[in-house]
Structure formats: C-alpha cells, structure tokens
Amino acid sequence: MFSFYSRPDTMATTLHALHVALGPVFRLPFGIRTVLFTADPADCARIVGRPAEWPRSPAQRAVMEVSAPGGLFVMPRSAHAVVRRSLRGVFGPALLPAFWPAGDGGNGLGAVVDVSAAFSETAYRLIFRVAFGAPFDAAQMRRATDASTALIFQMMVDFVGYPIRQSPLLAPLGLRAGIQAAAAELRTLYREILVARRAEAPSAAAARPPDLLDMLLDVPEAGAPADSVADIETAISNAIVFGAAGGTTSADVAAWSVYHIACCPDATAAVGAEVAALDADTPPGGPARPLALDDLGRLPYLRAVWKESLRLTPPGLFFERVASRDTVLPGSGVRVRAGTLVAAFAAGAARDPAVWERPLDFLPARWLPGGSAVAPGGAAGGTGGAGGGGGGGGGSVPPAGAYIPFSVGPENCAGTFLADAEGVAMLATLYRAYEVTLAVPPDAVRSVVGWTHRAGSAAPGGKPGNADRGVPVRLTPRRRGAVGGC
C-alpha cells in the first residue's frame, strides 16, 4: 500500500487489475485495515443506496471531520435530510440561466494548454459567482482552486492512512499537516464570503436572486427552532464541501472527456460536426454567437460523450461503507458480518463485462437512441443507473448499481443535474472555438486518485507518479471571432 502514497497514479490501475484477476469481490488492505471490495452492480446499489444500513466508514468520517467539521457528510442523518431537502430547490434548472454570463471570462487559452486547469478555473468561477454569489478576482480564484486541489489530494492520503495518521500519539509528527493546512486555507476564504453575506443589507439581498450561500446560512442546526439560522462554522464546512466537490468533479470529468475524444477519431469527427451545426446560420468569418441554454438540447453526442466519460473514468472510484448488521450481499451472495468495511467499487461495476458491451472501449454511441448501452442479457428494464449522470439514452438500461458515478439513493450527489449541464456546456464552448489534440502521447496521461479521480501527466523531468499537469492539449482555432459562454 506504500505505492498509494508515493504513486497516486497506481490506485485506479491496481483496483481494476485486481477486479480482472480476482473477480468482482476481493479483499484489499488499506494500511492496517482490510476492506472488502465488490463490483457486483446489485451489491453496489444496495450498499450505496441504503445509508441507514450502510453508513459511512470511520475512515471517511475522520477525513471529513478534519476537512469540513460538522458538515454535510458527518452531521446526524436527521440534519443531513434537512439540508438535502433545501438543496433540492437550489441545485437545479433554476441556476442554469446564470451559468452563461458567469462563465464568460476566458481562461487565457493559448496554443498549448493544460485543459484540466482551464476547466478547473471555469468550474470554480461558476461555483463562486453563481452558487455563492461571490465575484472573486483572478487571484482569489487561484487561491480557492489551489487550496481545493491540495485538499482533494490530502484527503485520500489521510483516508488510506487511517487510523495511524489520526492517532493522537503521532500528532507531534505532523502527519496530518497537509490536510489541515489546506482545510484552514479554505476556511479562511469561505469565512470571508459567509461573514460578508450574513452582514448583507436587506435591500441588497432583495435585489439579487437567492443562491446556495443563502440556503447554507438559513438551514437551522439539528434540534434548533425552525426559524433559527445556521452556525457560521457549519455553514463554512458545507461551503467547503460544495465548493470542492462542485468545482473539482465537473472539471475532472470534462478533462477526461477531452482525453477520450482525442484518442478516438470517430468521436473527434462527431463532436466537430455537432458543434459546427450550432453555427450553421452564422456568416462565414463572423463571430460566433454566445452559447445559449437552449443549445444543450442540440448536443446529443456531447451529452453521450459526457455519460461515457462518467462510466469509464468516474469522479470517484468507490464508496466505502460499514455494515451495520450481519447481512448477505444481494448480488454476489457474500456473507458480511456487522462492522465489516465494504467498498462499493462503482468504477468496476461500470466495466463489468456481464453488463456492458465492450466495457473497456469508449463508445458514446451506446447512450444515443438506437444504441445499446449494455451487453446482451445485461439490461435491467428498470430505473437502472439512476442517481448518476441521468438514465440511459440508448436501446437498453444498465441494471441498478452498474452506473452510479454520482452515487445513488437518498444521499446521492445533490448537484448531479448541474454537473451534467455544466460539463456539456464547457465541452461545447471549447470545441466550438478549437480543434483539440493531445500535446502528449496518450499513454502519458494517467489516472491520478485523490479524493476524486482525475487525469494527470508528469511535466518533463518530473519524478515518476508526480502529476504536475492534467491533460496538455494543442488548440487550433476553428474560426475567427470570440466565443462567449462558459
């Protein structure tokens, strides 16, 4: 397991290799603890979809307590349910119209860029300007992005090292200094935003639309009167959760999408044709009109690219839970005793050859009308992969648990709808403006696993396993004129 510390690019490949060699169920040591992994779709659906029976593991809670103490992922389930109900009215279609003017601002794209960094800047700009109503300047945005990126990596280091790194006896060694420093930087940043919002004059609040920040400040504490407001520290923790999760996951999947498209000539051609059709009425040589909300409905192939990228390279590899009682996993039939650590290996279920047609291939067409998302006999005929990236668009639906990139059940990702729309919009904006090719060989881009799963590549001279960059690409302008939008 030492390689998981020094070479974060090995975790995804190791888990997938074990899945192939040992089958859908296997045990793996994480430091001094052992976790039972299952990639069986029915097991994954049960484990992730029933949080009362399968609560988050002590290791996960320890990580979240230092990253976002008192926040959404460690609060009591009753309080969690209150926040979730409030979120449903905030993270949804009502936010989308504001995405376009908020996203416009450019990323300083040049001939060769790290598209991961460009997407990250765009995603965080959207989160801060739309969800949080905070018009950050470039320096503040970079500060937030850098601190969030550092926190995401340190969270996985802390998770794998549980319970050694968390031992009070070892505190003088500073084993958690990295995660504590990143979390402290974000708390300072978010405290500035939330304190300013709480002091906002009523007339100023009435002159703008409500946003996520309002909700985080208005939700009462567990057991408090309904008309009370949130403790500022809890609100800060929840802002960290939504800022880091919302900015990081969308940017990571968008960067993976660019990588997959660049490695597939058919996808490159299909994306180029689809975005060109958006400008069919624009005079030759004239500036392209800004991307509009209605354009999302005219991009079925890019939406399929997004879904296929979520399948092959999801933002999270697995969901670790602990059995609350003795039970039998419904798909694999494995007996599990109370207290057993079990990981729903969702990334493995999304590559299950018993479910998916050509599971290791990037096939966006599987999600299009008339396509076949799953292998013969692998369809479910039900709600299938609901809870992550939407349902299927092809001719068959994967079984429950086979496609859950954003989790599933009552505690699935509250921002799934927004992430799907944001990701497609970012890709459409990029490909309308540029022809995109990899600036490095395909095998130079690797899976790099922090708390999220991103694409990484080492800068020239970088040490093995060091992901100094994301996905370097070469950009060739498609047309003259500015392209607005995200």
Secondary structure in CASP SS format (residue, H / E / C, confidence):
PFRMAT SS
TARGET T0000
AUTHOR 0000-0000-0000
METHOD secondary structure of the structure
MODEL  1
M C 1.00
F H 1.00
S H 1.00
F H 1.00
Y H 1.00
S H 1.00
R C 1.00
P C 1.00
D C 1.00
T H 1.00
M H 1.00
A H 1.00
T H 1.00
T H 1.00
L H 1.00
H H 1.00
A H 1.00
L H 1.00
H H 1.00
V H 1.00
A H 1.00
L H 1.00
G C 1.00
P C 1.00
V E 1.00
F E 1.00
R E 1.00
L E 1.00
P E 1.00
F E 1.00
G C 1.00
I C 1.00
R E 1.00
T E 1.00
V E 1.00
L E 1.00
F E 1.00
T E 1.00
A C 1.00
D C 1.00
P H 1.00
A H 1.00
D H 1.00
C H 1.00
A H 1.00
R H 1.00
I H 1.00
V H 1.00
G H 1.00
R C 1.00
P C 1.00
A C 1.00
E C 1.00
W C 1.00
P C 1.00
R E 1.00
S C 1.00
P H 1.00
A H 1.00
Q H 1.00
R H 1.00
A H 1.00
V H 1.00
M H 1.00
E H 1.00
V H 1.00
S H 1.00
A C 1.00
P C 1.00
G C 1.00
G C 1.00
L C 1.00
F C 1.00
V C 1.00
M C 1.00
P C 1.00
R H 1.00
S H 1.00
A H 1.00
H H 1.00
A H 1.00
V H 1.00
V H 1.00
R H 1.00
R H 1.00
S H 1.00
L H 1.00
R H 1.00
G C 1.00
V C 1.00
F C 1.00
G C 1.00
P H 1.00
A H 1.00
L H 1.00
L H 1.00
P H 1.00
A H 1.00
F H 1.00
W H 1.00
P H 1.00
A H 1.00
G H 1.00
D C 1.00
G C 1.00
G C 1.00
N C 1.00
G C 1.00
L C 1.00
G C 1.00
A C 1.00
V E 1.00
V E 1.00
D E 1.00
V H 1.00
S H 1.00
A H 1.00
A H 1.00
F H 1.00
S H 1.00
E H 1.00
T H 1.00
A H 1.00
Y H 1.00
R H 1.00
L H 1.00
I H 1.00
F H 1.00
R H 1.00
V H 1.00
A H 1.00
F C 1.00
G C 1.00
A C 1.00
P C 1.00
F C 1.00
D C 1.00
A H 1.00
A H 1.00
Q H 1.00
M H 1.00
R H 1.00
R H 1.00
A H 1.00
T H 1.00
D H 1.00
A H 1.00
S H 1.00
T H 1.00
A H 1.00
L H 1.00
I H 1.00
F H 1.00
Q H 1.00
M H 1.00
M H 1.00
V H 1.00
D H 1.00
F H 1.00
V H 1.00
G C 1.00
Y C 1.00
P C 1.00
I C 1.00
R C 1.00
Q C 1.00
S C 1.00
P H 1.00
L H 1.00
L H 1.00
A H 1.00
P H 1.00
L H 1.00
G C 1.00
L C 1.00
R C 1.00
A H 1.00
G H 1.00
I H 1.00
Q H 1.00
A H 1.00
A H 1.00
A H 1.00
A H 1.00
E H 1.00
L H 1.00
R H 1.00
T H 1.00
L H 1.00
Y H 1.00
R H 1.00
E H 1.00
I H 1.00
L H 1.00
V H 1.00
A H 1.00
R H 1.00
R H 1.00
A C 1.00
E C 1.00
A C 1.00
P H 1.00
S H 1.00
A H 1.00
A H 1.00
A H 1.00
A C 1.00
R C 1.00
P C 1.00
P C 1.00
D C 1.00
L H 1.00
L H 1.00
D H 1.00
M H 1.00
L H 1.00
L H 1.00
D H 1.00
V C 1.00
P C 1.00
E C 1.00
A C 1.00
G C 1.00
A C 1.00
P C 1.00
A C 1.00
D C 1.00
S C 1.00
V C 1.00
A C 1.00
D C 1.00
I H 1.00
E H 1.00
T H 1.00
A H 1.00
I H 1.00
S H 1.00
N H 1.00
A H 1.00
I H 1.00
V H 1.00
F H 1.00
G H 1.00
A H 1.00
A H 1.00
G H 1.00
G H 1.00
T H 1.00
T H 1.00
S H 1.00
A H 1.00
D H 1.00
V H 1.00
A H 1.00
A H 1.00
W H 1.00
S H 1.00
V H 1.00
Y H 1.00
H H 1.00
I H 1.00
A H 1.00
C C 1.00
C C 1.00
P H 1.00
D H 1.00
A H 1.00
T H 1.00
A H 1.00
A H 1.00
V H 1.00
G H 1.00
A H 1.00
E H 1.00
V H 1.00
A H 1.00
A H 1.00
L H 1.00
D C 1.00
A C 1.00
D C 1.00
T C 1.00
P C 1.00
P C 1.00
G C 1.00
G C 1.00
P C 1.00
A C 1.00
R C 1.00
P C 1.00
L C 1.00
A C 1.00
L H 1.00
D H 1.00
D H 1.00
L H 1.00
G H 1.00
R H 1.00
L C 1.00
P H 1.00
Y H 1.00
L H 1.00
R H 1.00
A H 1.00
V H 1.00
W H 1.00
K H 1.00
E H 1.00
S H 1.00
L H 1.00
R H 1.00
L H 1.00
T C 1.00
P C 1.00
P C 1.00
G C 1.00
L C 1.00
F C 1.00
F E 1.00
E E 1.00
R E 1.00
V E 1.00
A C 1.00
S C 1.00
R C 1.00
D C 1.00
T E 1.00
V E 1.00
L C 1.00
P C 1.00
G C 1.00
S C 1.00
G C 1.00
V C 1.00
R E 1.00
V E 1.00
R C 1.00
A C 1.00
G C 1.00
T C 1.00
L E 1.00
V E 1.00
A E 1.00
A E 1.00
F C 1.00
A H 1.00
A H 1.00
G H 1.00
A H 1.00
A C 1.00
R C 1.00
D C 1.00
P C 1.00
A C 1.00
V C 1.00
W E 1.00
E C 1.00
R C 1.00
P C 1.00
L C 1.00
D C 1.00
F C 1.00
L C 1.00
P H 1.00
A H 1.00
R H 1.00
W H 1.00
L C 1.00
P C 1.00
G C 1.00
G C 1.00
S C 1.00
A C 1.00
V E 1.00
A C 1.00
P C 1.00
G C 1.00
G C 1.00
A C 1.00
A C 1.00
G C 1.00
G C 1.00
T C 1.00
G C 1.00
G C 1.00
A C 1.00
G C 1.00
G C 1.00
G C 1.00
G C 1.00
G C 1.00
G C 1.00
G C 1.00
G C 1.00
G C 1.00
S C 1.00
V C 1.00
P C 1.00
P C 1.00
A C 1.00
G C 1.00
A C 1.00
Y C 1.00
I C 1.00
P C 1.00
F C 1.00
S C 1.00
V C 1.00
G C 1.00
P C 1.00
E C 1.00
N C 1.00
C C 1.00
A C 1.00
G C 1.00
T H 1.00
F H 1.00
L H 1.00
A H 1.00
D H 1.00
A H 1.00
E H 1.00
G H 1.00
V H 1.00
A H 1.00
M H 1.00
L H 1.00
A H 1.00
T H 1.00
L H 1.00
Y H 1.00
R H 1.00
A H 1.00
Y E 1.00
E E 1.00
V E 1.00
T E 1.00
L E 1.00
A C 1.00
V C 1.00
P C 1.00
P H 1.00
D H 1.00
A H 1.00
V C 1.00
R E 1.00
S E 1.00
V E 1.00
V E 1.00
G C 1.00
W C 1.00
T C 1.00
H E 1.00
R E 1.00
A E 1.00
G E 1.00
S E 1.00
A C 1.00
A C 1.00
P C 1.00
G C 1.00
G C 1.00
K C 1.00
P C 1.00
G C 1.00
N C 1.00
A C 1.00
D C 1.00
R E 1.00
G C 1.00
V C 1.00
P E 1.00
V E 1.00
R E 1.00
L E 1.00
T E 1.00
P E 1.00
R C 1.00
R C 1.00
R C 1.00
G C 1.00
A C 1.00
V C 1.00
G C 1.00
G C 1.00
C C 1.00
END
